Amino acid sequence: MTNLSRDQIQNLVRSVYELDQVADVILIDTGAGISDSVIDLVLCSSQVLLVVTPEPTSITDAYALFENFAATGRVRGRQNEDSYDQQSNAVRR
């Protein structure tokens, strides 16, 4: 998904919206990173589950995606905030 053109991303997002009419849940595994396609899919989602492993690259990617998503004002809350603060401090060191 990292090499999708802007038109391909828009077609994918449009297809997800069409699929939303017939599906109760749509699960999209975007993989690591914060490419344009990942950000567009996250922004078109009503809910996002961010899965992180205890590896530095996973934490860094998750933190970057979370901060990018939080900048839109759509973050409703944080689970395990103490853990989040510890991990984000570890990333900053």
Order of alpha helices (4+ residues) and beta strands (2+ residues): alpha-alpha-alpha-alpha
